[in-house]
Structures are given as structure tokens and as C-alpha cells.
Amino acid sequence: MAVSCADRSFTDKTFLLLYIAGGMAKLNRSDENGLLAALGHPLRRRILRRMRDVKMISPRRLAKEFELPLSNTAYHVRVLAECGAVTLVCTKPVRGSIQHYYRSSVKPPWAQQIIDLEPWDESRSGETPDEPAT
């Protein structure tokens, strides 16, 4: 069941996430529900897409690449860690603090499909699907 962002006529992105996950796996396990909730945020999906390209990466590096505050990026990485989407690989002391390095550990196919969703186009957020010609 492939769902393309360009081809979809869904107006509610939350419904789309639930639609994909519901079709690919049963969501009766709490860890899968937590993962689904975590993947609802576009920055978290962006973080996971970036983590696929590297062996391990720190929130500081992600913040620098995304041009976002470290506190914001670190928060979202912690949320992903709590639901098991990323794994702490190692820590390293850097200038009086500890830098954490993570890698993606997302396994379910439905979650991979959600990660690949492009960010919601805000200019289209008010659009409705085309009406059939009568």
C-alpha cells in the first residue's frame, strides 16, 4: 500500500498517518502507539531521515545542520529515544559537557513509510479535495 504525498487527497495529515499505520500493522501495542505519536511531528521525521545517512549523529550536529536551537533539537531527539525510534550509541566528553550520539533504530515498515512523508505544505492546508465533475 504505497501512499504518495503528491497523489493524496487527504486534508488531514493526522488521518494520513493513522491510515498508513493502520494498514501496515496492528496498533494494539503501546510502544507502537508511542512511535506513531512521535512520528507525527515533522521535525522528528526530518531527524530520522537525516539519521539514515550516517552511522551516528549528535543533537548538536543536527541543530547546526537544520539551523535550529540545540534545546529544541535535543528535545525532539529525546522524544524519539523514549519511544525507541533512536538508540544512544555513545557519549563523549566535550568542553565540560557530555555529547550524546544516536542512530536510527526504526524497524516497522509502516514507520519507515511515515518517515518518508514530506513535510505538510502549509500553503495547501486549507484546500479540499477536488469535487467530481458533474
Number of C-alpha atoms within 10 A of each C-alpha: 8 6 13 12 16 8 7 10 13 13 14 12 15 12 11 18 20 17 13 17 21 12 11 15 13 10 15 8 8 10 14 18 15 17 20 20 16 21 23 16 14 15 17 20 23 18 22 23 16 15 19 14 11 11 11 17 22 20 23 18 13 20 17 12 10 14 10 12 13 15 12 12 22 17 13 18 22 16 18 25 19 15 20 19 25 22 19 17 14 13 12 10 9 9 7 6 8 10 15 18 19 21 22 24 16 19 10 13 12 20 21 15 17 19 22 14 19 13 14 12 8 8 7 9 11 8 11 11 9 7 6 5 4 3
